[in-house]
Amino acid sequence: MFLFFISCKQDIDVINQFFTNKNVEAGFSTSYIIRTDKTLWACGSNDWGQFGNGNYISGLNFIKIADSVIQVSGGYNHTFIIKEDNTLWVTGNNLNGELGIDDSVNVKINIFTKATDSVKSISCSNDFSFILKTDNTLWATGFNGEGQLGTGNNGLSYKFIKVAENIKTVSAGILHTLIVDNSGNLLATGYNGFGQFGNGMRGNSNSFIQVTDNVKAVSAGNSHSLIIKNDNTLWVAGNNSKGAIGTGDDESVRSFLKIADNIRFISTKQSTSFYINFTNELWGTGANTLGQLGDTTNSNVLEFKKIFTNISDVSTNYYHTIIKNTNDTIFTTGKNDVGRLGDGTTNNKNYFSPVF
């Protein structure tokens, strides 16, 4: 039995709570589940110590790796968790300072290490990370070659640097970052070569610039962006070569374009995107050559299509996707070479199969 948290990275209203306490998470090659008893379970690659359990042994099935966990975020090869007391614990790859522990010597650790206190939300990307503290200040660490940390320069950091105040949500893409402040203003920083900022421009920025307003949820992908506005409409911008923004063609979009109504949840990372509407339908679009859409095909999709019903949560990354239905069953689909699907095999799948 899994607890259905209603949110992902916000704490004001019901939909925002859903974003703060996601209990399924797809990392690059590692998958995570938070159970009702707040135990954290993981499967897939542990080559960099992503499990934080003291070894580097990967697993084809979900195993318990931590207790008292209320939130998890998986990067390329690192893991962040928030415990019940709002402490932040980190493990895995630290080659570019993505763990934020002010250590430029140890390139990886394999046990959860306390990093800081008073954290309420986290977002990890390939090699950089963000935390949102309980005082609504936003802090960043890690690689910053495209200005994705929003520090005003392009230098990497091995420790957390405060980059913004009065923030209620953050989403770290591959090379860009989206944040929403407490007034609902959307700001962006980093790489903008495909117009993923949604401001009609293509210029990069190493500091946060305001894009639009009336925004309550964001999800940053490879070189595209998804946002939900206060009226629950879904808007998209950026690279669309594989259909990641679901406009029905493969043309990129530089200014935010409305796609759908009555949307309560979004998830994207590489070039695959999902949304859940208020009737709990799961819709997906984009890259699918490894079955990450779970639509029983291996063909890319250029327009959002209905994939599943009665879904309460979804998380997608480069090659796989995890969902939870309203009966608290966990399903996975996509690439499975390192056991990231958690079904005890290394067989790829192009359909959602129950695993937990």
C-alpha positions in Angstrom: 0.0 0.0 0.0 1.4 3.4 -1.0 0.5 6.8 0.2 -0.9 9.0 -2.5 0.6 12.4 -1.9 -1.2 15.1 -3.8 1.7 17.1 -5.2 5.2 17.9 -6.6 7.3 20.8 -5.4 4.8 23.3 -4.0 3.1 23.9 -0.7 0.3 26.4 -1.1 -2.8 24.5 -2.5 -3.8 20.9 -3.2 -2.1 20.7 -6.6 1.1 22.2 -5.2 1.2 19.7 -2.5 1.0 16.9 -5.1 4.2 18.3 -6.6 6.1 18.4 -3.3 5.7 14.9 -2.2 6.0 12.7 -5.3 6.4 9.1 -4.2 7.6 7.6 -7.5 10.8 8.9 -9.1 12.7 8.0 -12.2 16.4 8.8 -12.1 18.7 8.3 -15.1 19.3 4.6 -14.4 17.8 4.2 -11.0 14.1 4.1 -9.8 12.7 5.1 -6.5 9.5 4.5 -4.5 8.4 6.0 -1.2 6.0 3.7 0.7 3.3 4.6 3.1 5.6 4.0 6.1 8.1 6.5 4.6 10.6 3.8 3.7 12.5 4.5 0.4 13.0 1.7 -2.1 15.3 1.6 -5.1 16.3 -0.6 -8.1 18.5 -0.3 -11.1 22.1 1.0 -11.2 24.1 1.6 -8.1 27.5 2.0 -9.8 28.0 5.4 -8.2 26.4 4.7 -4.9 23.0 6.1 -5.8 21.3 3.7 -3.3 23.2 5.2 -0.4 23.3 1.8 1.3 27.1 1.5 1.7 27.9 -0.5 -1.4 27.9 -0.3 -5.2 25.7 -3.4 -5.9 23.0 -2.7 -8.4 19.6 -4.5 -8.2 17.0 -5.9 -10.6 14.3 -5.6 -7.9 13.3 -2.9 -5.5 15.2 -3.0 -2.2 14.8 -0.8 0.9 17.5 1.8 1.2 16.3 4.4 3.7 13.7 5.3 6.4 11.7 8.4 7.3 11.8 9.8 3.8 9.2 12.3 2.5 10.8 13.2 -0.8 13.3 11.9 -3.3 15.0 13.2 -6.4 17.3 11.3 -8.7 19.9 12.8 -11.0 22.1 11.3 -13.6 24.0 9.2 -10.9 23.2 10.9 -7.6 20.3 10.9 -5.2 18.8 13.5 -2.8 16.3 12.7 -0.1 14.4 14.8 2.4 13.7 13.2 5.8 10.7 13.9 8.1 12.7 16.5 10.0 13.4 18.4 6.8 17.1 17.4 6.7 18.7 16.9 3.3 20.7 13.7 2.7 22.8 13.0 -0.4 24.7 10.2 -2.1 26.2 9.1 -5.4 28.2 11.0 -8.0 29.9 14.2 -6.9 32.3 14.8 -9.8 30.9 18.3 -10.5 29.8 19.2 -7.0 26.2 18.0 -7.5 26.0 16.8 -3.9 26.7 20.2 -2.5 28.8 19.0 0.4 31.8 21.3 -0.4 34.0 18.3 -1.3 36.1 18.6 -4.5 38.2 15.5 -3.7 35.7 12.6 -3.3 34.0 12.1 -6.7 31.4 9.7 -5.3 30.1 8.4 -2.0 27.9 5.4 -1.4 26.1 6.2 1.8 23.6 8.9 2.6 25.3 11.9 4.0 23.6 14.8 5.7 24.1 18.0 3.7 21.9 20.7 5.3 18.7 21.4 7.3 15.4 23.1 6.7 14.8 21.8 3.2 11.3 21.3 1.8 11.8 20.6 -1.9 14.5 19.2 -4.2 15.3 18.9 -7.9 18.2 17.0 -9.3 19.4 17.0 -12.9 22.4 15.3 -14.6 25.2 17.0 -12.8 23.6 19.9 -10.9 21.0 20.2 -8.1 18.6 22.6 -6.4 17.1 22.7 -3.0 14.2 24.9 -1.8 14.5 25.7 1.9 11.6 26.2 4.4 12.2 30.0 4.3 11.5 29.9 0.5 15.1 30.6 -0.5 16.5 28.6 -3.5 20.0 27.2 -3.4 22.0 25.5 -6.2 25.2 23.4 -6.6 27.1 21.6 -9.3 27.9 22.0 -13.0 27.0 25.4 -14.4 28.5 25.6 -17.9 25.4 27.0 -19.5 24.4 29.1 -16.5 21.8 26.7 -15.3 22.5 27.4 -11.6 21.4 31.0 -12.1 24.4 32.4 -10.1 25.2 35.2 -12.6 28.3 33.3 -13.9 29.2 30.0 -15.5 31.4 28.6 -12.7 30.6 25.3 -11.1 30.1 25.0 -7.4 30.9 22.3 -4.9 28.6 23.8 -2.2 25.1 25.2 -2.2 24.8 28.9 -3.2 21.7 31.0 -2.6 20.3 32.1 -6.0 16.8 33.3 -5.3 14.2 34.2 -2.7 10.5 33.9 -2.3 10.4 30.8 -4.5 7.7 28.1 -4.3 8.8 25.6 -7.0 11.8 24.6 -9.1 12.5 22.2 -11.9 16.0 21.4 -13.2 16.1 20.4 -16.8 19.2 19.0 -18.6 20.8 22.4 -19.3 18.2 24.9 -18.1 16.2 25.6 -15.0 12.6 26.8 -14.3 11.4 28.4 -11.1 8.1 30.0 -9.9 8.1 32.6 -7.3 5.4 33.1 -4.6 3.6 35.6 -6.9 3.3 33.0 -9.7 6.0 34.5 -11.9 7.9 32.1 -14.1 11.7 32.6 -14.3 14.3 30.7 -16.3 18.1 30.4 -16.6 20.6 28.4 -18.6 20.6 27.2 -22.1 17.9 28.6 -24.4 19.0 27.5 -27.8 15.7 26.0 -28.7 13.5 28.7 -27.1 12.8 26.5 -24.0 12.5 29.6 -21.9 9.3 30.3 -23.8 10.0 34.0 -24.0 10.3 34.2 -27.8 14.1 34.4 -27.7 17.0 32.0 -28.1 19.7 33.7 -26.1 21.2 31.9 -23.0 21.3 33.4 -19.6 23.3 32.7 -16.4 20.9 34.5 -14.2 17.1 34.0 -13.8 15.0 36.1 -16.1 11.2 36.6 -15.9 9.2 34.9 -18.6 5.5 35.0 -17.8 3.0 35.0 -14.9 0.1 33.1 -13.4 2.1 29.9 -13.3 1.8 27.2 -10.6 3.7 24.2 -11.8 6.7 23.6 -14.1 8.7 20.7 -15.6 12.0 21.3 -17.4 13.1 18.8 -20.0 16.1 18.3 -22.3 15.6 21.5 -24.3 11.9 22.1 -23.7 9.6 23.2 -21.0 6.1 22.4 -19.7 4.1 24.7 -17.4 0.7 24.7 -15.8 -1.0 28.0 -15.3 -3.3 29.0 -12.5 -6.3 28.1 -14.7 -5.0 24.6 -15.1 -4.0 25.0 -18.7 -0.9 23.3 -20.1 1.6 25.4 -22.0 4.8 24.2 -23.8 7.9 25.6 -25.5 11.2 24.5 -26.9 12.7 21.7 -28.9 10.1 19.4 -30.5 12.2 17.3 -32.9 10.9 14.1 -31.2 7.5 15.4 -30.2 8.4 16.3 -26.7 6.0 19.3 -26.5 3.2 17.5 -28.3 2.1 20.1 -30.8 1.4 17.5 -33.6 4.5 18.3 -35.6 8.3 18.4 -35.1 8.7 22.2 -35.2 10.3 23.9 -32.2 8.3 26.6 -30.4 10.0 29.7 -28.8 7.0 31.2 -27.1 4.7 29.3 -24.8 1.9 27.7 -26.6 -1.3 26.4 -25.0 -1.8 22.6 -25.5 -4.5 21.4 -23.1 -7.0 22.2 -20.4 -7.8 20.8 -16.9 -4.2 19.6 -16.2 -3.1 18.9 -12.7 0.3 17.2 -13.1 3.2 17.2 -15.5 6.5 15.3 -15.9 9.3 15.5 -18.5 13.0 15.1 -18.5 14.8 14.1 -21.7 12.4 14.1 -24.7 9.4 12.3 -23.4 6.6 14.2 -21.7 3.4 13.3 -19.7 0.5 15.0 -18.1 -2.3 13.8 -15.8 -5.6 15.6 -16.0 -8.3 16.0 -13.4 -10.0 12.7 -14.4 -6.8 10.8 -13.7 -6.0 10.1 -17.3 -2.3 9.8 -18.3 -1.4 11.4 -21.6 2.1 11.2 -23.2 4.1 12.4 -26.2 7.7 12.4 -27.5 10.6 10.0 -27.6 9.5 6.4 -27.5 12.0 4.2 -29.3 12.7 2.3 -26.1 9.1 2.1 -25.0 9.2 4.9 -22.5 5.6 6.0 -23.4 4.2 2.6 -22.5 1.8 2.7 -25.5 2.9 -0.8 -26.7 4.9 0.7 -29.6 8.4 1.9 -30.1 7.6 4.8 -32.3 8.0 8.5 -31.3 4.7 10.4 -30.8 4.2 14.0 -32.0 1.0 14.8 -30.1 -0.2 14.0 -26.7 -2.2 10.7 -26.7 -4.1 8.9 -23.9 -1.9 6.1 -22.5 -3.6 5.0 -19.2 -6.5 5.7 -16.9 -6.8 6.0 -13.1 -3.3 7.3 -12.7 -2.2 9.4 -9.7 1.5 9.9 -10.3 4.1 9.7 -13.0 7.9 10.3 -13.3 9.9 9.9 -16.5 13.6 10.3 -17.3 15.9 9.5 -20.2 14.8 6.0 -21.0 12.0 4.8 -18.7 8.9 5.9 -16.9 7.2 5.0 -13.6 3.5 5.5 -12.8 1.3 4.8 -9.8 -2.4 4.2 -10.2 -5.2 5.2 -7.9 -5.1 1.8 -6.3 -1.5 2.4 -5.3 0.0 -0.1 -7.8 3.4 0.8 -9.4 4.0 0.2 -13.1 7.1 0.7 -15.2 8.1 0.8 -18.9 11.1 1.4 -21.1 14.7 0.5 -21.1 15.8 -2.1 -18.6 19.4 -3.0 -19.2 20.4 -2.2 -15.6 17.2 -3.3 -14.0 15.7 0.2 -13.7 12.2 -1.2 -14.2 12.4 -3.3 -11.0 10.8 -6.4 -12.5 13.6 -8.8 -11.8 14.8 -8.9 -15.4 16.9 -6.8 -17.9 14.2 -7.0 -20.6 13.0 -3.8 -22.1 9.2 -3.2 -22.2 7.0 -0.9 -24.3 4.0 -1.3 -22.0 3.3 -0.5 -18.4 3.8 -3.6 -16.3 3.0 -3.8 -12.5 6.1 -4.3 -10.4 5.2 -3.3 -6.8 
